[in-house]
Amino acid sequence: MPKSKLTDSEKSILKELIFPESFEHIQEETGLTYGSIRDDLIKLINHGFIEVYEKDLTKSVSPFYDSDNIDQFSFKATKRGLKSIQNYAF
């Protein structure tokens, strides 16, 4: 995939995902709207920056997720995702 620069909202989402976190946690901490978070999560998943987990089984990576019900899952940044924000100040 071609490299693209992360948006401010994508960076703020990635900063929250050092550990598996729910959609609700992301929304509370970032203050972003549901649609904005959904769009950013889908883009970050497709670029391999985050992994999707079953909401109640945070130790189980889910190979599939329902983008229409994305709030039913948890998310965690991958090594690649964390490397992409390491140059930005927290």
Backbone as CSV, one residue per row, in Angstrom:
resi,resn,N_x,N_y,N_z,CA_x,CA_y,CA_z,C_x,C_y,C_z
1,MET,0.831,-1.176,0.000,0.000,0.000,0.000,0.879,1.244,0.000
2,PRO,0.447,2.264,-0.709,1.231,3.487,-0.706,1.189,4.141,0.667
3,LYS,2.290,4.781,1.016,2.350,5.470,2.300,1.485,6.714,2.241
4,SER,0.738,6.915,3.312,-0.027,8.142,3.417,0.198,8.714,4.803
5,LYS,0.132,10.009,4.894,0.347,10.676,6.165,-0.890,10.476,7.044
6,LEU,-0.650,10.185,8.320,-1.762,10.015,9.247,-2.399,11.363,9.561
7,THR,-3.716,11.350,9.678,-4.427,12.560,10.079,-4.304,12.728,11.591
8,ASP,-4.651,13.890,12.089,-4.607,14.142,13.532,-5.538,13.185,14.279
9,SER,-6.703,12.916,13.713,-7.646,12.018,14.383,-7.112,10.578,14.403
10,GLU,-6.463,10.152,13.339,-5.878,8.805,13.315,-4.758,8.686,14.344
11,LYS,-3.946,9.732,14.473,-2.872,9.732,15.476,-3.452,9.659,16.883
12,SER,-4.514,10.419,17.140,-5.100,10.406,18.481,-5.719,9.042,18.800
13,ILE,-6.268,8.376,17.804,-6.808,7.032,18.017,-5.675,6.053,18.308
14,LEU,-4.628,6.092,17.516,-3.495,5.182,17.728,-2.869,5.366,19.106
15,LYS,-2.795,6.589,19.585,-2.214,6.856,20.906,-3.006,6.187,22.019
16,GLU,-4.286,5.939,21.794,-5.144,5.285,22.797,-5.031,3.758,22.765
17,LEU,-4.392,3.220,21.731,-4.466,1.772,21.513,-3.175,1.021,21.840
18,ILE,-2.474,1.458,22.857,-1.291,0.714,23.297,-1.736,-0.637,23.849
19,PHE,-2.864,-0.657,24.525,-3.496,-1.886,25.022,-4.844,-2.011,24.324
20,PRO,-5.420,-3.211,24.289,-6.749,-3.352,23.665,-7.768,-2.440,24.350
21,GLU,-8.474,-1.688,23.540,-9.470,-0.740,24.059,-10.752,-0.847,23.250
22,SER,-11.859,-0.591,23.923,-13.170,-0.658,23.276,-13.427,0.600,22.449
23,PHE,-14.394,0.504,21.583,-14.819,1.644,20.775,-15.256,2.791,21.684
24,GLU,-15.991,2.445,22.748,-16.477,3.457,23.677,-15.320,4.214,24.335
25,HIS,-14.266,3.490,24.701,-13.095,4.132,25.302,-12.475,5.123,24.311
26,ILE,-12.336,4.700,23.083,-11.761,5.581,22.054,-12.605,6.842,21.922
27,GLN,-13.909,6.671,21.898,-14.815,7.808,21.741,-14.723,8.755,22.943
28,GLU,-14.670,8.202,24.145,-14.575,9.036,25.349,-13.261,9.808,25.406
29,GLU,-12.175,9.146,25.078,-10.855,9.763,25.213,-10.522,10.752,24.095
30,THR,-10.998,10.482,22.890,-10.659,11.364,21.772,-11.690,12.466,21.545
31,GLY,-12.930,12.228,21.945,-13.987,13.214,21.709,-14.449,13.263,20.267
32,LEU,-14.021,12.304,19.462,-14.410,12.265,18.049,-15.814,11.680,17.891
33,THR,-16.446,11.967,16.772,-17.780,11.432,16.502,-17.705,9.966,16.107
34,TYR,-18.835,9.278,16.222,-18.920,7.856,15.870,-18.430,7.629,14.440
35,GLY,-18.941,8.410,13.491,-18.591,8.232,12.078,-17.121,8.469,11.792
36,SER,-16.560,9.466,12.434,-15.145,9.769,12.245,-14.271,8.630,12.774
37,ILE,-14.609,8.133,13.957,-13.850,7.022,14.533,-13.986,5.787,13.653
38,ARG,-15.200,5.502,13.209,-15.443,4.328,12.361,-14.588,4.393,11.096
39,ASP,-14.610,5.529,10.418,-13.842,5.686,9.184,-12.341,5.538,9.430
40,ASP,-11.858,6.177,10.504,-10.433,6.089,10.823,-10.027,4.666,11.198
41,LEU,-10.858,3.981,11.985,-10.537,2.601,12.366,-10.443,1.695,11.142
42,ILE,-11.388,1.823,10.238,-11.376,0.996,9.027,-10.101,1.255,8.225
43,LYS,-9.724,2.522,8.082,-8.500,2.850,7.345,-7.270,2.281,8.063
44,LEU,-7.215,2.435,9.383,-6.071,1.935,10.153,-5.991,0.409,10.117
45,ILE,-7.128,-0.265,10.143,-7.161,-1.731,10.037,-6.639,-2.143,8.668
46,ASN,-7.129,-1.509,7.621,-6.732,-1.856,6.255,-5.249,-1.614,5.996
47,HIS,-4.648,-0.650,6.698,-3.223,-0.370,6.531,-2.352,-1.181,7.497
48,GLY,-2.988,-2.025,8.313,-2.227,-2.874,9.239,-1.704,-2.144,10.458
49,PHE,-2.304,-1.009,10.815,-1.859,-0.243,11.973,-2.528,-0.685,13.271
50,ILE,-3.680,-1.349,13.174,-4.342,-1.860,14.373,-4.903,-3.251,14.112
51,GLU,-5.059,-4.011,15.209,-5.681,-5.334,15.167,-7.060,-5.232,15.784
52,VAL,-7.952,-6.117,15.345,-9.317,-6.157,15.860,-9.432,-7.341,16.811
53,TYR,-10.066,-7.117,17.952,-10.282,-8.150,18.956,-11.763,-8.303,19.227
54,GLU,-12.152,-9.512,19.599,-13.516,-9.707,20.081,-13.671,-8.814,21.303
55,LYS,-14.797,-8.166,21.456,-14.967,-7.177,22.518,-14.745,-7.763,23.910
56,ASP,-15.297,-8.933,24.173,-15.180,-9.523,25.504,-13.968,-10.421,25.646
57,LEU,-13.335,-10.775,24.554,-12.167,-11.662,24.592,-10.965,-10.901,24.059
58,THR,-10.456,-9.965,24.826,-9.413,-9.071,24.338,-8.110,-9.782,24.017
59,LYS,-7.993,-11.051,24.354,-6.773,-11.785,24.025,-6.901,-12.531,22.700
60,SER,-8.063,-12.460,22.071,-8.327,-13.201,20.844,-8.440,-12.244,19.654
61,VAL,-7.459,-12.294,18.768,-7.512,-11.464,17.570,-8.602,-12.009,16.659
62,SER,-9.448,-11.144,16.180,-10.538,-11.534,15.300,-10.109,-11.357,13.850
63,PRO,-10.146,-12.432,13.051,-9.755,-12.273,11.651,-10.794,-11.500,10.835
64,PHE,-11.997,-11.376,11.377,-13.071,-10.671,10.684,-13.721,-9.688,11.637
65,TYR,-14.275,-8.644,11.085,-15.050,-7.696,11.880,-16.183,-7.180,11.013
66,ASP,-17.234,-6.728,11.652,-18.397,-6.189,10.968,-18.285,-4.672,10.973
67,SER,-17.989,-4.086,9.841,-17.789,-2.635,9.793,-19.069,-1.863,10.099
68,ASP,-20.232,-2.499,9.938,-21.488,-1.836,10.283,-21.708,-1.820,11.795
69,ASN,-21.074,-2.748,12.509,-21.180,-2.831,13.966,-19.794,-2.786,14.597
70,ILE,-18.979,-1.888,14.122,-17.583,-1.810,14.547,-17.462,-1.489,16.042
71,ASP,-18.513,-0.900,16.609,-18.486,-0.579,18.031,-18.609,-1.810,18.920
72,GLN,-18.783,-2.977,18.324,-18.879,-4.231,19.072,-17.526,-4.926,19.226
73,PHE,-16.453,-4.260,18.844,-15.117,-4.847,18.890,-14.174,-3.973,19.706
74,SER,-13.003,-4.545,20.022,-11.919,-3.803,20.669,-10.757,-3.724,19.698
75,PHE,-9.838,-2.810,19.962,-8.754,-2.554,19.020,-7.442,-2.336,19.759
76,LYS,-6.352,-2.704,19.095,-5.015,-2.507,19.658,-4.065,-2.166,18.524
77,ALA,-3.174,-1.222,18.775,-2.192,-0.834,17.763,-1.191,-1.963,17.546
78,THR,-0.796,-2.157,16.311,0.246,-3.122,15.976,1.604,-2.440,16.121
79,LYS,2.651,-3.214,15.983,4.002,-2.648,16.019,4.142,-1.582,14.938
80,ARG,3.613,-1.885,13.774,3.659,-0.930,12.664,2.905,0.356,13.001
81,GLY,1.750,0.209,13.648,0.966,1.375,14.032,1.682,2.243,15.048
82,LEU,2.308,1.597,16.037,3.039,2.359,17.047,4.264,3.039,16.456
83,LYS,4.937,2.367,15.532,6.097,2.989,14.879,5.685,4.219,14.075
84,SER,4.480,4.189,13.534,4.025,5.315,12.709,3.793,6.579,13.525
85,ILE,3.579,6.443,14.851,3.357,7.631,15.674,4.522,7.931,16.607
86,GLN,5.571,7.135,16.562,6.672,7.345,17.515,7.384,8.672,17.320
87,ASN,7.309,9.240,16.154,7.991,10.512,15.901,7.151,11.723,16.305
88,TYR,5.911,11.477,16.725,5.037,12.566,17.119,5.064,12.708,18.628
89,ALA,5.049,13.936,19.103,5.048,14.182,20.550,3.706,13.775,21.143
90,PHE,3.776,13.174,22.291,2.545,12.800,22.993,2.151,13.959,23.799
